[in-house]
Amino acid sequence: MARPIQIVPSVLPADFSKLGDEVAALEAAGVDLIQWDVMDGQFVPHLTFGPDVIAAAREHCTVPFEAHLMVYTPDVMAKQYIDAGCARLIVHAEACTHLHRTLGNINELGATAAVALNPSTPASTIAHVLDLVDLVLVMTVNPGFGGQAYISTMEPKITEVRRMIDDAGRSDAIDLEVDGGIGPATIAGATAAGANLLIAGSALYRDPEGLEHAVSDLRSRAEAARAAT
């Protein structure tokens, strides 16, 4: 059975001065979970959310949190982000010298582990760690900045990862997430390629009809694209 469609906001476009209110508003708008883009200023250029910031926001909503660790030292940081309330940690294959060990460590700490692939990283990189993850993230932009244009040439890669998951017998256990440039014009292509978790940032916040309309519209478009495949 196909994993359910989920709409997941990135908090990057939110007002950082009132993150508690922002995550509460996202939950009220009907999102399925919330992703925190954690950047270390080294793996990607910017610095963003420390664990204390996420912990402070955690009490303001009940939907799950996941941390997308765009960092070079995920093993050092993992426990802090789990303690801050993140149920899933996503690490980059490119940042982990011993990816298998890093994913196993996250699982042992009590969170679920996930792995992300930059646009230039081949899908085959994660073929031998699918037993350790509950999600694979295919980046449809290069990480580090919000508001970038969707790279449509990643769609065959999304399909390849979906096939890998299916061939591994993990279709019921692993979600396939895409992140980067997801909005009304691009969500159908990503979903048709095989994704079921869709990260949206700028598209949610710039909808003139508000967050609730944006979430509902993206969900409807994704479900229609899935039904048509």
Backbone torsions as a table, in degrees:
resi	resn	phi	psi	omega
1	MET	NA	137.5	-178.9
2	ALA	-67.4	142.1	175.8
3	ARG	-66.8	148.2	-175.9
4	PRO	-68.5	150.3	170.9
5	ILE	-66.9	134.4	175.7
6	GLN	-135.2	137.6	176.6
7	ILE	-102.4	122.9	-171.4
8	VAL	-125.0	117.9	179.2
9	PRO	-83.0	143.1	162.1
10	SER	-85.6	139.2	-178.2
11	VAL	-85.5	-3.6	-175.7
12	LEU	-54.2	-40.1	-178.8
13	PRO	-80.9	-2.7	-176.3
14	ALA	-70.6	167.7	175.3
15	ASP	-80.7	108.5	-175.3
16	PHE	-65.3	-19.1	-178.1
17	SER	-77.5	-10.7	-180.0
18	LYS	-144.8	55.5	-174.9
19	LEU	-64.8	-31.3	176.2
20	GLY	-59.7	-47.4	177.6
21	ASP	-64.5	-36.6	-177.5
22	GLU	-66.2	-44.5	-179.5
23	VAL	-69.8	-32.6	175.6
24	ALA	-63.9	-40.2	179.4
25	ALA	-67.2	-37.2	177.2
26	LEU	-65.0	-42.9	177.0
27	GLU	-61.6	-43.9	179.7
28	ALA	-63.0	-27.9	179.6
29	ALA	-77.8	-10.1	174.3
30	GLY	100.4	19.0	178.1
31	VAL	-69.6	159.1	-177.1
32	ASP	-90.5	-32.8	174.0
33	LEU	-160.4	176.0	-177.9
34	ILE	-127.5	133.0	178.6
35	GLN	-104.9	134.2	175.5
36	TRP	-105.1	119.6	179.5
37	ASP	-86.0	101.0	-176.7
38	VAL	-94.6	117.8	-176.2
39	MET	-121.8	139.8	-172.6
40	ASP	-105.3	1.2	-178.4
41	GLY	76.5	4.1	-179.7
42	GLN	-125.9	-57.8	175.6
43	PHE	-64.4	-37.0	171.0
44	VAL	-131.3	162.3	-169.4
45	PRO	-68.0	-31.0	-169.6
46	HIS	-94.9	164.3	169.8
47	LEU	-110.8	135.6	-179.5
48	THR	-129.9	-108.1	-164.2
49	PHE	-97.6	120.1	170.4
50	GLY	-82.3	166.4	-177.6
51	PRO	-62.1	-32.1	179.9
52	ASP	-65.5	-35.9	177.9
53	VAL	-64.4	-45.5	-179.8
54	ILE	-65.4	-41.8	178.6
55	ALA	-60.5	-37.3	179.8
56	ALA	-67.2	-33.1	179.5
57	ALA	-81.3	-22.0	-172.5
58	ARG	-57.6	-36.5	-175.4
59	GLU	-75.1	-6.2	-175.1
60	HIS	-95.2	-2.2	176.6
61	CYS	-156.4	169.0	-176.5
62	THR	-113.1	-11.7	179.9
63	VAL	-66.5	151.8	-179.3
64	PRO	-62.7	151.5	172.5
65	PHE	-107.4	142.2	166.0
66	GLU	-126.9	146.7	178.2
67	ALA	-110.3	123.0	174.8
68	HIS	-93.4	99.8	-172.8
69	LEU	-85.3	94.4	174.4
70	MET	-89.6	70.0	-170.3
71	VAL	-141.9	159.0	178.5
72	TYR	-88.8	-12.8	-175.9
73	THR	-127.1	59.1	-177.4
74	PRO	-63.2	-31.9	-179.9
75	ASP	-65.1	-36.6	179.2
76	VAL	-69.2	-35.9	-173.2
77	MET	-91.6	-17.6	-167.0
78	ALA	-53.4	-51.3	-174.6
79	LYS	-61.7	-37.5	-178.9
80	GLN	-62.5	-40.0	-178.4
81	TYR	-76.0	-31.5	173.8
82	ILE	-67.1	-45.4	177.9
83	ASP	-62.2	-27.6	179.3
84	ALA	-75.4	-10.6	176.2
85	GLY	114.1	12.8	178.6
86	CYS	-88.5	119.7	-177.5
87	ALA	-79.8	-21.8	179.2
88	ARG	-134.2	138.3	173.0
89	LEU	-116.2	128.5	177.1
90	ILE	-105.6	122.9	178.0
91	VAL	-114.1	156.0	179.4
92	HIS	-90.4	131.3	176.4
93	ALA	-56.7	-35.7	-176.6
94	GLU	-69.1	-21.8	-175.0
95	ALA	-95.4	-9.4	-172.3
96	CYS	-107.5	115.4	176.5
97	THR	-64.1	-39.3	179.4
98	HIS	-123.5	79.5	-172.9
99	LEU	-59.1	-43.6	-179.2
100	HIS	-57.7	-45.5	-179.4
101	ARG	-64.9	-42.6	-179.1
102	THR	-62.1	-45.9	179.5
103	LEU	-64.1	-41.4	177.6
104	GLY	-63.3	-37.3	178.5
105	ASN	-63.6	-42.6	178.7
106	ILE	-61.3	-44.5	178.2
107	ASN	-61.5	-41.0	179.9
108	GLU	-65.9	-27.2	179.2
109	LEU	-79.3	-7.1	174.0
110	GLY	104.3	0.7	174.3
111	ALA	-100.2	172.6	169.7
112	THR	-95.5	147.8	-175.3
113	ALA	-103.9	147.0	177.2
114	ALA	-143.0	160.2	-176.6
115	VAL	-130.1	139.5	-179.7
116	ALA	-114.0	149.2	179.0
117	LEU	-124.3	125.6	172.7
118	ASN	-67.3	162.5	-177.4
119	PRO	-54.6	-36.6	-176.4
120	SER	-86.0	-4.6	-176.6
121	THR	-87.2	126.6	-177.7
122	PRO	-68.6	148.5	179.6
123	ALA	-58.7	-32.6	-176.5
124	SER	-61.0	-17.8	-179.4
125	THR	-56.9	-30.4	-174.5
126	ILE	-104.8	9.1	-174.5
127	ALA	-57.6	-32.0	-173.4
128	HIS	-103.7	16.0	175.5
129	VAL	-125.7	10.3	-177.0
130	LEU	-65.2	-21.0	177.4
131	ASP	-74.6	-10.8	-175.8
132	LEU	-105.1	-3.7	-172.4
133	VAL	-121.3	157.4	172.1
134	ASP	-114.2	5.1	179.2
135	LEU	-160.1	141.7	169.2
136	VAL	-118.7	131.5	178.5
137	LEU	-108.5	120.0	173.4
138	VAL	-100.1	115.6	179.6
139	MET	-74.0	129.1	177.0
140	THR	-107.0	14.6	163.9
141	VAL	-145.1	168.4	170.1
142	ASN	-79.1	132.6	-170.6
143	PRO	-68.9	154.1	172.8
144	GLY	125.7	-18.7	-178.1
145	PHE	-139.6	141.4	171.0
146	GLY	-83.3	163.5	173.5
147	GLY	77.2	14.8	-180.0
148	GLN	-80.8	160.4	179.3
149	ALA	-78.4	139.8	178.4
150	TYR	-62.0	132.4	178.1
151	ILE	-94.3	98.1	-173.3
152	SER	-67.2	-21.4	179.4
153	THR	-70.8	-3.9	173.8
154	MET	-80.8	-10.4	-177.0
155	GLU	-61.6	-42.0	174.3
156	PRO	-60.9	-31.6	177.0
157	LYS	-68.9	-40.1	175.2
158	ILE	-57.9	-45.6	179.0
159	THR	-62.4	-39.7	178.4
160	GLU	-62.8	-43.5	178.8
161	VAL	-65.7	-41.2	177.0
162	ARG	-57.9	-41.9	179.2
163	ARG	-65.7	-39.7	177.4
164	MET	-60.1	-44.8	179.4
165	ILE	-61.9	-45.4	179.9
166	ASP	-63.1	-45.1	-177.9
167	ASP	-65.4	-27.1	178.8
168	ALA	-81.8	-1.5	-178.3
169	GLY	71.2	27.9	-174.7
170	ARG	-115.3	19.2	-176.0
171	SER	-60.0	-33.8	-178.6
172	ASP	-81.6	-10.9	-171.0
173	ALA	-114.5	-19.4	-172.8
174	ILE	-119.4	124.7	172.0
175	ASP	-85.5	151.6	176.2
176	LEU	-116.6	115.4	-173.4
177	GLU	-109.0	146.2	171.2
178	VAL	-124.8	148.5	-175.1
179	ASP	-145.4	121.3	174.4
180	GLY	129.7	109.5	176.2
181	GLY	72.0	18.8	-179.6
182	ILE	-78.8	126.7	179.3
183	GLY	-160.7	-171.5	-177.2
184	PRO	-56.4	-32.6	-176.7
185	ALA	-84.8	-14.2	-172.8
186	THR	-119.7	-16.5	-172.4
187	ILE	-65.9	-32.2	-179.7
188	ALA	-65.1	-42.1	-179.7
189	GLY	-64.3	-41.9	179.0
190	ALA	-65.6	-40.0	-179.3
191	THR	-69.9	-44.6	179.2
192	ALA	-61.0	-30.0	178.7
193	ALA	-73.3	-18.5	175.9
194	GLY	132.8	-2.7	-179.4
195	ALA	-77.3	148.2	173.9
196	ASN	-126.3	-15.3	170.8
197	LEU	-109.1	122.7	-174.2
198	LEU	-117.7	115.2	178.1
199	ILE	-85.1	128.2	177.1
200	ALA	-131.5	136.6	177.7
201	GLY	-122.3	-84.2	-176.7
202	SER	-57.2	-37.8	-177.5
203	ALA	-62.3	-33.2	178.3
204	LEU	-70.0	-45.1	-171.7
205	TYR	-79.2	-20.2	-179.7
206	ARG	-96.7	0.9	178.1
207	ASP	-65.9	120.5	-176.7
208	PRO	-65.5	-17.2	179.2
209	GLU	-93.8	2.3	172.9
210	GLY	99.3	173.8	-174.2
211	LEU	-63.6	-44.1	-177.1
212	GLU	-61.2	-43.5	177.3
213	HIS	-63.9	-42.1	-178.4
214	ALA	-61.2	-44.8	-179.7
215	VAL	-64.7	-46.4	-179.3
216	SER	-62.8	-40.9	-179.1
217	ASP	-65.8	-44.7	179.6
218	LEU	-64.7	-40.5	179.5
219	ARG	-63.1	-43.8	-179.8
220	SER	-62.5	-42.4	179.8
221	ARG	-65.3	-40.4	179.6
222	ALA	-67.4	-44.4	-179.7
223	GLU	-65.3	-36.4	176.5
224	ALA	-65.9	-39.6	178.6
225	ALA	-65.4	-40.0	177.4
226	ARG	-64.3	-44.5	-178.7
227	ALA	-62.2	-28.3	-177.4
228	ALA	-83.1	-11.5	-177.8
229	THR	-87.0	NA	NA
